[in-house]
Amino acid sequence: MPQLDTSTWLTMILSMFLVLFIIFQLKISKHNFYFNPEPTLTKTPKQNTPWETKWTKIYLPLSLPL
């Protein structure tokens, strides 16, 4: 039964990492990034609800007379 030759494994693994690093660098370099991103301010319109202008009283069931 022949022995498994593992002498070239380190070279293959290191070259694989190097190639993957180069591929990812090339992919990332093709993206366009904004130089100075600024947040945009969004204003939500105020909605007038009927209960905001009126005084309302909340009756709890325990506070009602028997």
Predicted model as a PDB file, atoms N, CA, C, CB and O in Angstrom, pLDDT in the B-factor column:
MODEL        1                                                                  
ATOM      1  N   MET A   1       0.840  -1.175   0.000  1.00 64.00           N  
ATOM      2  CA  MET A   1       0.000   0.000   0.000  1.00 64.00           C  
ATOM      3  C   MET A   1       0.894   1.251   0.000  1.00 64.00           C  
ATOM      4  CB  MET A   1      -0.960  -0.009   1.225  1.00 64.00           C  
ATOM      5  O   MET A   1       1.736   1.400   0.886  1.00 64.00           O  
ATOM      6  N   PRO A   2       0.722   2.155  -0.984  1.00 75.00           N  
ATOM      7  CA  PRO A   2       1.630   3.299  -1.076  1.00 75.00           C  
ATOM      8  C   PRO A   2       1.299   4.369  -0.030  1.00 75.00           C  
ATOM      9  CB  PRO A   2       1.569   3.906  -2.481  1.00 75.00           C  
ATOM     10  O   PRO A   2       0.163   4.509   0.423  1.00 75.00           O  
ATOM     11  N   GLN A   3       2.306   5.084   0.315  1.00 83.00           N  
ATOM     12  CA  GLN A   3       2.150   6.180   1.276  1.00 83.00           C  
ATOM     13  C   GLN A   3       1.652   7.431   0.555  1.00 83.00           C  
ATOM     14  CB  GLN A   3       3.490   6.469   2.007  1.00 83.00           C  
ATOM     15  O   GLN A   3       1.960   7.656  -0.616  1.00 83.00           O  
ATOM     16  N   LEU A   4       0.875   8.243   1.281  1.00 85.00           N  
ATOM     17  CA  LEU A   4       0.366   9.487   0.708  1.00 85.00           C  
ATOM     18  C   LEU A   4       1.456  10.550   0.793  1.00 85.00           C  
ATOM     19  CB  LEU A   4      -0.929   9.958   1.443  1.00 85.00           C  
ATOM     20  O   LEU A   4       1.988  10.824   1.869  1.00 85.00           O  
ATOM     21  N   ASP A   5       1.776  11.136  -0.339  1.00 85.00           N  
ATOM     22  CA  ASP A   5       2.832  12.148  -0.383  1.00 85.00           C  
ATOM     23  C   ASP A   5       2.240  13.514  -0.018  1.00 85.00           C  
ATOM     24  CB  ASP A   5       3.501  12.193  -1.795  1.00 85.00           C  
ATOM     25  O   ASP A   5       1.460  14.076  -0.787  1.00 85.00           O  
ATOM     26  N   THR A   6       2.603  14.042   1.135  1.00 85.00           N  
ATOM     27  CA  THR A   6       2.063  15.324   1.602  1.00 85.00           C  
ATOM     28  C   THR A   6       3.095  16.436   1.521  1.00 85.00           C  
ATOM     29  CB  THR A   6       1.561  15.195   3.032  1.00 85.00           C  
ATOM     30  O   THR A   6       2.905  17.489   2.129  1.00 85.00           O  
ATOM     31  N   SER A   7       4.152  16.237   0.807  1.00 87.00           N  
ATOM     32  CA  SER A   7       5.217  17.240   0.772  1.00 87.00           C  
ATOM     33  C   SER A   7       4.802  18.498   0.009  1.00 87.00           C  
ATOM     34  CB  SER A   7       6.465  16.648   0.140  1.00 87.00           C  
ATOM     35  O   SER A   7       5.335  19.575   0.278  1.00 87.00           O  
ATOM     36  N   THR A   8       3.882  18.391  -0.917  1.00 91.00           N  
ATOM     37  CA  THR A   8       3.502  19.569  -1.713  1.00 91.00           C  
ATOM     38  C   THR A   8       2.245  20.264  -1.173  1.00 91.00           C  
ATOM     39  CB  THR A   8       3.274  19.160  -3.166  1.00 91.00           C  
ATOM     40  O   THR A   8       1.801  21.261  -1.741  1.00 91.00           O  
ATOM     41  N   TRP A   9       1.681  19.753  -0.102  1.00 93.00           N  
ATOM     42  CA  TRP A   9       0.447  20.330   0.401  1.00 93.00           C  
ATOM     43  C   TRP A   9       0.630  21.772   0.879  1.00 93.00           C  
ATOM     44  CB  TRP A   9      -0.092  19.481   1.527  1.00 93.00           C  
ATOM     45  O   TRP A   9      -0.228  22.617   0.624  1.00 93.00           O  
ATOM     46  N   LEU A  10       1.698  22.052   1.544  1.00 94.00           N  
ATOM     47  CA  LEU A  10       1.925  23.402   2.041  1.00 94.00           C  
ATOM     48  C   LEU A  10       2.030  24.392   0.882  1.00 94.00           C  
ATOM     49  CB  LEU A  10       3.196  23.450   2.902  1.00 94.00           C  
ATOM     50  O   LEU A  10       1.487  25.494   0.953  1.00 94.00           O  
ATOM     51  N   THR A  11       2.715  24.008  -0.164  1.00 95.00           N  
ATOM     52  CA  THR A  11       2.837  24.882  -1.333  1.00 95.00           C  
ATOM     53  C   THR A  11       1.478  25.112  -1.983  1.00 95.00           C  
ATOM     54  CB  THR A  11       3.816  24.281  -2.355  1.00 95.00           C  
ATOM     55  O   THR A  11       1.166  26.232  -2.389  1.00 95.00           O  
ATOM     56  N   MET A  12       0.684  24.085  -2.083  1.00 95.00           N  
ATOM     57  CA  MET A  12      -0.637  24.213  -2.703  1.00 95.00           C  
ATOM     58  C   MET A  12      -1.564  25.085  -1.855  1.00 95.00           C  
ATOM     59  CB  MET A  12      -1.265  22.826  -2.911  1.00 95.00           C  
ATOM     60  O   MET A  12      -2.301  25.913  -2.390  1.00 95.00           O  
ATOM     61  N   ILE A  13      -1.526  24.901  -0.556  1.00 96.00           N  
ATOM     62  CA  ILE A  13      -2.408  25.689   0.322  1.00 96.00           C  
ATOM     63  C   ILE A  13      -2.000  27.160   0.304  1.00 96.00           C  
ATOM     64  CB  ILE A  13      -2.367  25.141   1.774  1.00 96.00           C  
ATOM     65  O   ILE A  13      -2.858  28.040   0.230  1.00 96.00           O  
ATOM     66  N   LEU A  14      -0.713  27.428   0.371  1.00 97.00           N  
ATOM     67  CA  LEU A  14      -0.255  28.816   0.344  1.00 97.00           C  
ATOM     68  C   LEU A  14      -0.549  29.479  -0.998  1.00 97.00           C  
ATOM     69  CB  LEU A  14       1.239  28.883   0.640  1.00 97.00           C  
ATOM     70  O   LEU A  14      -0.935  30.647  -1.035  1.00 97.00           O  
ATOM     71  N   SER A  15      -0.375  28.767  -2.076  1.00 97.00           N  
ATOM     72  CA  SER A  15      -0.680  29.351  -3.382  1.00 97.00           C  
ATOM     73  C   SER A  15      -2.191  29.571  -3.542  1.00 97.00           C  
ATOM     74  CB  SER A  15      -0.148  28.442  -4.515  1.00 97.00           C  
ATOM     75  O   SER A  15      -2.613  30.539  -4.174  1.00 97.00           O  
ATOM     76  N   MET A  16      -2.997  28.683  -2.975  1.00 98.00           N  
ATOM     77  CA  MET A  16      -4.450  28.868  -3.031  1.00 98.00           C  
ATOM     78  C   MET A  16      -4.857  30.144  -2.289  1.00 98.00           C  
ATOM     79  CB  MET A  16      -5.177  27.641  -2.427  1.00 98.00           C  
ATOM     80  O   MET A  16      -5.678  30.915  -2.787  1.00 98.00           O  
ATOM     81  N   PHE A  17      -4.283  30.371  -1.096  1.00 98.00           N  
ATOM     82  CA  PHE A  17      -4.587  31.593  -0.351  1.00 98.00           C  
ATOM     83  C   PHE A  17      -4.138  32.841  -1.108  1.00 98.00           C  
ATOM     84  CB  PHE A  17      -3.923  31.552   1.021  1.00 98.00           C  
ATOM     85  O   PHE A  17      -4.831  33.859  -1.114  1.00 98.00           O  
ATOM     86  N   LEU A  18      -3.005  32.752  -1.726  1.00 98.00           N  
ATOM     87  CA  LEU A  18      -2.510  33.889  -2.490  1.00 98.00           C  
ATOM     88  C   LEU A  18      -3.435  34.204  -3.668  1.00 98.00           C  
ATOM     89  CB  LEU A  18      -1.090  33.613  -2.991  1.00 98.00           C  
ATOM     90  O   LEU A  18      -3.752  35.368  -3.911  1.00 98.00           O  
ATOM     91  N   VAL A  19      -3.863  33.188  -4.388  1.00 97.00           N  
ATOM     92  CA  VAL A  19      -4.759  33.391  -5.532  1.00 97.00           C  
ATOM     93  C   VAL A  19      -6.114  33.921  -5.070  1.00 97.00           C  
ATOM     94  CB  VAL A  19      -4.943  32.075  -6.316  1.00 97.00           C  
ATOM     95  O   VAL A  19      -6.684  34.804  -5.710  1.00 97.00           O  
ATOM     96  N   LEU A  20      -6.629  33.394  -3.971  1.00 97.00           N  
ATOM     97  CA  LEU A  20      -7.912  33.893  -3.454  1.00 97.00           C  
ATOM     98  C   LEU A  20      -7.796  35.351  -3.016  1.00 97.00           C  
ATOM     99  CB  LEU A  20      -8.392  33.025  -2.273  1.00 97.00           C  
ATOM    100  O   LEU A  20      -8.709  36.143  -3.248  1.00 97.00           O  
ATOM    101  N   PHE A  21      -6.702  35.702  -2.398  1.00 97.00           N  
ATOM    102  CA  PHE A  21      -6.492  37.091  -1.989  1.00 97.00           C  
ATOM    103  C   PHE A  21      -6.454  38.012  -3.207  1.00 97.00           C  
ATOM    104  CB  PHE A  21      -5.188  37.224  -1.180  1.00 97.00           C  
ATOM    105  O   PHE A  21      -7.049  39.089  -3.192  1.00 97.00           O  
ATOM    106  N   ILE A  22      -5.762  37.594  -4.249  1.00 97.00           N  
ATOM    107  CA  ILE A  22      -5.676  38.416  -5.461  1.00 97.00           C  
ATOM    108  C   ILE A  22      -7.044  38.543  -6.125  1.00 97.00           C  
ATOM    109  CB  ILE A  22      -4.660  37.814  -6.452  1.00 97.00           C  
ATOM    110  O   ILE A  22      -7.401  39.624  -6.592  1.00 97.00           O  
ATOM    111  N   ILE A  23      -7.801  37.473  -6.173  1.00 96.00           N  
ATOM    112  CA  ILE A  23      -9.139  37.516  -6.795  1.00 96.00           C  
ATOM    113  C   ILE A  23     -10.049  38.471  -6.028  1.00 96.00           C  
ATOM    114  CB  ILE A  23      -9.772  36.097  -6.842  1.00 96.00           C  
ATOM    115  O   ILE A  23     -10.752  39.283  -6.629  1.00 96.00           O  
ATOM    116  N   PHE A  24     -10.034  38.373  -4.700  1.00 95.00           N  
ATOM    117  CA  PHE A  24     -10.880  39.271  -3.911  1.00 95.00           C  
ATOM    118  C   PHE A  24     -10.441  40.719  -4.040  1.00 95.00           C  
ATOM    119  CB  PHE A  24     -10.865  38.859  -2.449  1.00 95.00           C  
ATOM    120  O   PHE A  24     -11.281  41.619  -4.074  1.00 95.00           O  
ATOM    121  N   GLN A  25      -9.158  40.954  -4.109  1.00 95.00           N  
ATOM    122  CA  GLN A  25      -8.685  42.328  -4.286  1.00 95.00           C  
ATOM    123  C   GLN A  25      -9.138  42.884  -5.629  1.00 95.00           C  
ATOM    124  CB  GLN A  25      -7.153  42.391  -4.177  1.00 95.00           C  
ATOM    125  O   GLN A  25      -9.518  44.051  -5.721  1.00 95.00           O  
ATOM    126  N   LEU A  26      -9.100  42.076  -6.647  1.00 94.00           N  
ATOM    127  CA  LEU A  26      -9.552  42.537  -7.962  1.00 94.00           C  
ATOM    128  C   LEU A  26     -11.051  42.806  -7.975  1.00 94.00           C  
ATOM    129  CB  LEU A  26      -9.201  41.509  -9.035  1.00 94.00           C  
ATOM    130  O   LEU A  26     -11.510  43.764  -8.597  1.00 94.00           O  
ATOM    131  N   LYS A  27     -11.812  41.963  -7.291  1.00 93.00           N  
ATOM    132  CA  LYS A  27     -13.261  42.177  -7.240  1.00 93.00           C  
ATOM    133  C   LYS A  27     -13.601  43.455  -6.460  1.00 93.00           C  
ATOM    134  CB  LYS A  27     -13.961  40.959  -6.597  1.00 93.00           C  
ATOM    135  O   LYS A  27     -14.471  44.227  -6.863  1.00 93.00           O  
ATOM    136  N   ILE A  28     -12.912  43.661  -5.357  1.00 90.00           N  
ATOM    137  CA  ILE A  28     -13.194  44.840  -4.534  1.00 90.00           C  
ATOM    138  C   ILE A  28     -12.762  46.121  -5.245  1.00 90.00           C  
ATOM    139  CB  ILE A  28     -12.486  44.727  -3.175  1.00 90.00           C  
ATOM    140  O   ILE A  28     -13.411  47.156  -5.099  1.00 90.00           O  
ATOM    141  N   SER A  29     -11.693  46.063  -5.997  1.00 90.00           N  
ATOM    142  CA  SER A  29     -11.195  47.274  -6.655  1.00 90.00           C  
ATOM    143  C   SER A  29     -12.117  47.760  -7.775  1.00 90.00           C  
ATOM    144  CB  SER A  29      -9.810  47.020  -7.216  1.00 90.00           C  
ATOM    145  O   SER A  29     -12.000  48.907  -8.205  1.00 90.00           O  
ATOM    146  N   LYS A  30     -13.032  46.913  -8.256  1.00 90.00           N  
ATOM    147  CA  LYS A  30     -13.947  47.322  -9.317  1.00 90.00           C  
ATOM    148  C   LYS A  30     -15.162  48.081  -8.785  1.00 90.00           C  
ATOM    149  CB  LYS A  30     -14.407  46.108 -10.091  1.00 90.00           C  
ATOM    150  O   LYS A  30     -15.916  48.659  -9.567  1.00 90.00           O  
ATOM    151  N   HIS A  31     -15.359  48.087  -7.482  1.00 85.00           N  
ATOM    152  CA  HIS A  31     -16.505  48.784  -6.895  1.00 85.00           C  
ATOM    153  C   HIS A  31     -16.224  50.270  -6.787  1.00 85.00           C  
ATOM    154  CB  HIS A  31     -16.845  48.209  -5.514  1.00 85.00           C  
ATOM    155  O   HIS A  31     -15.094  50.691  -6.543  1.00 85.00           O  
ATOM    156  N   ASN A  32     -17.277  51.056  -6.973  1.00 83.00           N  
ATOM    157  CA  ASN A  32     -17.176  52.503  -6.794  1.00 83.00           C  
ATOM    158  C   ASN A  32     -17.739  52.868  -5.429  1.00 83.00           C  
ATOM    159  CB  ASN A  32     -17.928  53.267  -7.926  1.00 83.00           C  
ATOM    160  O   ASN A  32     -18.896  52.584  -5.118  1.00 83.00           O  
ATOM    161  N   PHE A  33     -16.908  53.497  -4.630  1.00 76.00           N  
ATOM    162  CA  PHE A  33     -17.328  53.917  -3.306  1.00 76.00           C  
ATOM    163  C   PHE A  33     -17.429  55.439  -3.282  1.00 76.00           C  
ATOM    164  CB  PHE A  33     -16.344  53.404  -2.219  1.00 76.00           C  
ATOM    165  O   PHE A  33     -16.672  56.128  -3.965  1.00 76.00           O  
ATOM    166  N   TYR A  34     -18.365  55.958  -2.494  1.00 74.00           N  
ATOM    167  CA  TYR A  34     -18.507  57.391  -2.343  1.00 74.00           C  
ATOM    168  C   TYR A  34     -17.371  57.922  -1.471  1.00 74.00           C  
ATOM    169  CB  TYR A  34     -19.882  57.745  -1.737  1.00 74.00           C  
ATOM    170  O   TYR A  34     -16.975  57.286  -0.495  1.00 74.00           O  
ATOM    171  N   PHE A  35     -16.859  59.084  -1.830  1.00 78.00           N  
ATOM    172  CA  PHE A  35     -15.750  59.631  -1.080  1.00 78.00           C  
ATOM    173  C   PHE A  35     -16.203  60.234   0.243  1.00 78.00           C  
ATOM    174  CB  PHE A  35     -15.031  60.669  -1.904  1.00 78.00           C  
ATOM    175  O   PHE A  35     -15.566  60.024   1.275  1.00 78.00           O  
ATOM    176  N   ASN A  36     -17.301  60.982   0.216  1.00 79.00           N  
ATOM    177  CA  ASN A  36     -17.763  61.642   1.423  1.00 79.00           C  
ATOM    178  C   ASN A  36     -19.262  61.404   1.575  1.00 79.00           C  
ATOM    179  CB  ASN A  36     -17.440  63.159   1.387  1.00 79.00           C  
ATOM    180  O   ASN A  36     -20.059  62.248   1.165  1.00 79.00           O  
ATOM    181  N   PRO A  37     -19.654  60.297   2.143  1.00 72.00           N  
ATOM    182  CA  PRO A  37     -21.094  60.047   2.280  1.00 72.00           C  
ATOM    183  C   PRO A  37     -21.711  60.944   3.340  1.00 72.00           C  
ATOM    184  CB  PRO A  37     -21.351  58.580   2.629  1.00 72.00           C  
ATOM    185  O   PRO A  37     -21.157  61.108   4.427  1.00 72.00           O  
ATOM    186  N   GLU A  38     -22.851  61.519   3.021  1.00 80.00           N  
ATOM    187  CA  GLU A  38     -23.552  62.376   3.966  1.00 80.00           C  
ATOM    188  C   GLU A  38     -24.979  61.862   4.136  1.00 80.00           C  
ATOM    189  CB  GLU A  38     -23.548  63.857   3.488  1.00 80.00           C  
ATOM    190  O   GLU A  38     -25.635  61.500   3.160  1.00 80.00           O  
ATOM    191  N   PRO A  39     -25.447  61.833   5.365  1.00 78.00           N  
ATOM    192  CA  PRO A  39     -26.819  61.344   5.571  1.00 78.00           C  
ATOM    193  C   PRO A  39     -27.841  62.363   5.070  1.00 78.00           C  
ATOM    194  CB  PRO A  39     -27.066  61.037   7.064  1.00 78.00           C  
ATOM    195  O   PRO A  39     -27.658  63.573   5.209  1.00 78.00           O  
ATOM    196  N   THR A  40     -28.886  61.862   4.504  1.00 79.00           N  
ATOM    197  CA  THR A  40     -29.949  62.747   4.034  1.00 79.00           C  
ATOM    198  C   THR A  40     -30.998  62.882   5.135  1.00 79.00           C  
ATOM    199  CB  THR A  40     -30.590  62.207   2.715  1.00 79.00           C  
ATOM    200  O   THR A  40     -31.373  61.902   5.778  1.00 79.00           O  
ATOM    201  N   LEU A  41     -31.454  64.089   5.334  1.00 79.00           N  
ATOM    202  CA  LEU A  41     -32.450  64.337   6.363  1.00 79.00           C  
ATOM    203  C   LEU A  41     -33.841  64.116   5.783  1.00 79.00           C  
ATOM    204  CB  LEU A  41     -32.312  65.766   6.932  1.00 79.00           C  
ATOM    205  O   LEU A  41     -34.198  64.682   4.750  1.00 79.00           O  
ATOM    206  N   THR A  42     -34.600  63.304   6.452  1.00 78.00           N  
ATOM    207  CA  THR A  42     -35.969  63.059   6.014  1.00 78.00           C  
ATOM    208  C   THR A  42     -36.912  63.647   7.052  1.00 78.00           C  
ATOM    209  CB  THR A  42     -36.239  61.533   5.807  1.00 78.00           C  
ATOM    210  O   THR A  42     -36.770  63.396   8.248  1.00 78.00           O  
ATOM    211  N   LYS A  43     -37.870  64.426   6.585  1.00 79.00           N  
ATOM    212  CA  LYS A  43     -38.848  65.033   7.479  1.00 79.00           C  
ATOM    213  C   LYS A  43     -40.167  64.285   7.344  1.00 79.00           C  
ATOM    214  CB  LYS A  43     -39.032  66.548   7.167  1.00 79.00           C  
ATOM    215  O   LYS A  43     -40.692  64.101   6.246  1.00 79.00           O  
ATOM    216  N   THR A  44     -40.681  63.863   8.479  1.00 75.00           N  
ATOM    217  CA  THR A  44     -41.973  63.187   8.466  1.00 75.00           C  
ATOM    218  C   THR A  44     -43.061  64.228   8.703  1.00 75.00           C  
ATOM    219  CB  THR A  44     -42.033  62.052   9.543  1.00 75.00           C  
ATOM    220  O   THR A  44     -42.939  65.053   9.609  1.00 75.00           O  
ATOM    221  N   PRO A  45     -44.106  64.201   7.915  1.00 75.00           N  
ATOM    222  CA  PRO A  45     -45.172  65.193   8.116  1.00 75.00           C  
ATOM    223  C   PRO A  45     -45.946  64.910   9.400  1.00 75.00           C  
ATOM    224  CB  PRO A  45     -46.134  65.204   6.913  1.00 75.00           C  
ATOM    225  O   PRO A  45     -46.214  63.760   9.747  1.00 75.00           O  
ATOM    226  N   LYS A  46     -46.291  65.978  10.084  1.00 74.00           N  
ATOM    227  CA  LYS A  46     -47.049  65.835  11.326  1.00 74.00           C  
ATOM    228  C   LYS A  46     -48.505  65.562  11.002  1.00 74.00           C  
ATOM    229  CB  LYS A  46     -46.916  67.097  12.208  1.00 74.00           C  
ATOM    230  O   LYS A  46     -49.144  66.288  10.240  1.00 74.00           O  
ATOM    231  N   GLN A  47     -49.011  64.493  11.605  1.00 70.00           N  
ATOM    232  CA  GLN A  47     -50.405  64.128  11.371  1.00 70.00           C  
ATOM    233  C   GLN A  47     -51.238  64.615  12.547  1.00 70.00           C  
ATOM    234  CB  GLN A  47     -50.562  62.590  11.175  1.00 70.00           C  
ATOM    235  O   GLN A  47     -50.951  64.306  13.703  1.00 70.00           O  
ATOM    236  N   ASN A  48     -52.259  65.369  12.233  1.00 70.00           N  
ATOM    237  CA  ASN A  48     -53.147  65.858  13.281  1.00 70.00           C  
ATOM    238  C   ASN A  48     -54.208  64.809  13.563  1.00 70.00           C  
ATOM    239  CB  ASN A  48     -53.799  67.205  12.879  1.00 70.00           C  
ATOM    240  O   ASN A  48     -54.978  64.420  12.686  1.00 70.00           O  
ATOM    241  N   THR A  49     -54.226  64.366  14.799  1.00 68.00           N  
ATOM    242  CA  THR A  49     -55.227  63.381  15.202  1.00 68.00           C  
ATOM    243  C   THR A  49     -56.227  64.070  16.114  1.00 68.00           C  
ATOM    244  CB  THR A  49     -54.569  62.152  15.914  1.00 68.00           C  
ATOM    245  O   THR A  49     -55.869  65.021  16.809  1.00 68.00           O  
ATOM    246  N   PRO A  50     -57.462  63.616  16.128  1.00 64.00           N  
ATOM    247  CA  PRO A  50     -58.489  64.299  16.930  1.00 64.00           C  
ATOM    248  C   PRO A  50     -58.208  64.299  18.424  1.00 64.00           C  
ATOM    249  CB  PRO A  50     -59.818  63.662  16.690  1.00 64.00           C  
ATOM    250  O   PRO A  50     -58.605  65.234  19.120  1.00 64.00           O  
ATOM    251  N   TRP A  51     -57.539  63.282  18.929  1.00 60.00           N  
ATOM    252  CA  TRP A  51     -57.330  63.230  20.366  1.00 60.00           C  
ATOM    253  C   TRP A  51     -56.152  64.092  20.822  1.00 60.00           C  
ATOM    254  CB  TRP A  51     -57.114  61.805  20.794  1.00 60.00           C  
ATOM    255  O   TRP A  51     -55.928  64.226  22.025  1.00 60.00           O  
ATOM    256  N   GLU A  52     -55.416  64.661  19.917  1.00 60.00           N  
ATOM    257  CA  GLU A  52     -54.336  65.545  20.332  1.00 60.00           C  
ATOM    258  C   GLU A  52     -54.866  66.915  20.768  1.00 60.00           C  
ATOM    259  CB  GLU A  52     -53.330  65.708  19.198  1.00 60.00           C  
ATOM    260  O   GLU A  52     -54.265  67.558  21.629  1.00 60.00           O  
ATOM    261  N   THR A  53     -55.966  67.364  20.195  1.00 60.00           N  
ATOM    262  CA  THR A  53     -56.495  68.683  20.539  1.00 60.00           C  
ATOM    263  C   THR A  53     -57.513  68.625  21.659  1.00 60.00           C  
ATOM    264  CB  THR A  53     -57.116  69.321  19.328  1.00 60.00           C  
ATOM    265  O   THR A  53     -57.845  69.665  22.228  1.00 60.00           O  
ATOM    266  N   LYS A  54     -58.013  67.471  21.990  1.00 60.00           N  
ATOM    267  CA  LYS A  54     -59.033  67.336  23.020  1.00 60.00           C  
ATOM    268  C   LYS A  54     -58.442  66.757  24.295  1.00 60.00           C  
ATOM    269  CB  LYS A  54     -60.180  66.461  22.525  1.00 60.00           C  
ATOM    270  O   LYS A  54     -57.414  66.079  24.282  1.00 60.00           O  
ATOM    271  N   TRP A  55     -59.122  67.045  25.392  1.00 59.00           N  
ATOM    272  CA  TRP A  55     -58.759  66.418  26.655  1.00 59.00           C  
ATOM    273  C   TRP A  55     -59.588  65.155  26.780  1.00 59.00           C  
ATOM    274  CB  TRP A  55     -58.987  67.380  27.876  1.00 59.00           C  
ATOM    275  O   TRP A  55     -60.812  65.189  26.655  1.00 59.00           O  
ATOM    276  N   THR A  56     -58.932  64.071  27.022  1.00 58.00           N  
ATOM    277  CA  THR A  56     -59.662  62.801  27.169  1.00 58.00           C  
ATOM    278  C   THR A  56     -59.348  62.206  28.519  1.00 58.00           C  
ATOM    279  CB  THR A  56     -59.298  61.800  26.037  1.00 58.00           C  
ATOM    280  O   THR A  56     -58.256  62.385  29.059  1.00 58.00           O  
ATOM    281  N   LYS A  57     -60.313  61.500  29.053  1.00 63.00           N  
ATOM    282  CA  LYS A  57     -60.134  60.830  30.332  1.00 63.00           C  
ATOM    283  C   LYS A  57     -60.287  59.344  30.111  1.00 63.00           C  
ATOM    284  CB  LYS A  57     -61.143  61.345  31.394  1.00 63.00           C  
ATOM    285  O   LYS A  57     -61.222  58.890  29.451  1.00 63.00           O  
ATOM    286  N   ILE A  58     -59.358  58.591  30.670  1.00 64.00           N  
ATOM    287  CA  ILE A  58     -59.411  57.152  30.526  1.00 64.00           C  
ATOM    288  C   ILE A  58     -59.974  56.577  31.809  1.00 64.00           C  
ATOM    289  CB  ILE A  58     -58.013  56.558  30.204  1.00 64.00           C  
ATOM    290  O   ILE A  58     -59.445  56.824  32.893  1.00 64.00           O  
ATOM    291  N   TYR A  59     -61.049  55.808  31.686  1.00 59.00           N  
ATOM    292  CA  TYR A  59     -61.656  55.178  32.830  1.00 59.00           C  
ATOM    293  C   TYR A  59     -61.150  53.757  32.927  1.00 59.00           C  
ATOM    294  CB  TYR A  59     -63.185  55.216  32.738  1.00 59.00           C  
ATOM    295  O   TYR A  59     -61.277  52.971  31.989  1.00 59.00           O  
ATOM    296  N   LEU A  60     -60.579  53.438  34.064  1.00 59.00           N  
ATOM    297  CA  LEU A  60     -60.134  52.081  34.288  1.00 59.00           C  
ATOM    298  C   LEU A  60     -61.295  51.290  34.879  1.00 59.00           C  
ATOM    299  CB  LEU A  60     -58.890  52.043  35.217  1.00 59.00           C  
ATOM    300  O   LEU A  60     -62.113  51.862  35.600  1.00 59.00           O  
ATOM    301  N   PRO A  61     -61.389  50.018  34.601  1.00 63.00           N  
ATOM    302  CA  PRO A  61     -62.507  49.225  35.157  1.00 63.00           C  
ATOM    303  C   PRO A  61     -62.524  49.209  36.680  1.00 63.00           C  
ATOM    304  CB  PRO A  61     -62.434  47.796  34.648  1.00 63.00           C  
ATOM    305  O   PRO A  61     -63.595  49.121  37.281  1.00 63.00           O  
ATOM    306  N   LEU A  62     -61.360  49.292  37.314  1.00 64.00           N  
ATOM    307  CA  LEU A  62     -61.343  49.247  38.770  1.00 64.00           C  
ATOM    308  C   LEU A  62     -61.752  50.578  39.407  1.00 64.00           C  
ATOM    309  CB  LEU A  62     -59.967  48.854  39.251  1.00 64.00           C  
ATOM    310  O   LEU A  62     -62.116  50.609  40.583  1.00 64.00           O  
ATOM    311  N   SER A  63     -61.697  51.660  38.658  1.00 56.00           N  
ATOM    312  CA  SER A  63     -62.037  52.955  39.238  1.00 56.00           C  
ATOM    313  C   SER A  63     -63.508  53.318  39.058  1.00 56.00           C  
ATOM    314  CB  SER A  63     -61.176  54.026  38.627  1.00 56.00           C  
ATOM    315  O   SER A  63     -63.948  54.358  39.547  1.00 56.00           O  
ATOM    316  N   LEU A  64     -64.272  52.477  38.363  1.00 54.00           N  
ATOM    317  CA  LEU A  64     -65.684  52.747  38.187  1.00 54.00           C  
ATOM    318  C   LEU A  64     -66.443  52.456  39.484  1.00 54.00           C  
ATOM    319  CB  LEU A  64     -66.251  51.913  37.027  1.00 54.00           C  
ATOM    320  O   LEU A  64     -66.084  51.534  40.215  1.00 54.00           O  
ATOM    321  N   PRO A  65     -67.499  53.243  39.776  1.00 60.00           N  
ATOM    322  CA  PRO A  65     -68.294  52.935  40.976  1.00 60.00           C  
ATOM    323  C   PRO A  65     -69.108  51.657  40.782  1.00 60.00           C  
ATOM    324  CB  PRO A  65     -69.234  54.110  41.317  1.00 60.00           C  
ATOM    325  O   PRO A  65     -69.474  51.299  39.663  1.00 60.00           O  
ATOM    326  N   LEU A  66     -69.382  50.981  41.891  1.00 56.00           N  
ATOM    327  CA  LEU A  66     -70.158  49.729  41.797  1.00 56.00           C  
ATOM    328  C   LEU A  66     -71.613  49.948  41.671  1.00 56.00           C  
ATOM    329  CB  LEU A  66     -69.916  48.876  42.972  1.00 56.00           C  
ATOM    330  O   LEU A  66     -72.377  48.986  41.584  1.00 56.00           O  
TER     331      LEU A  66                                                      
ENDMDL                                                                          
END                                                                             
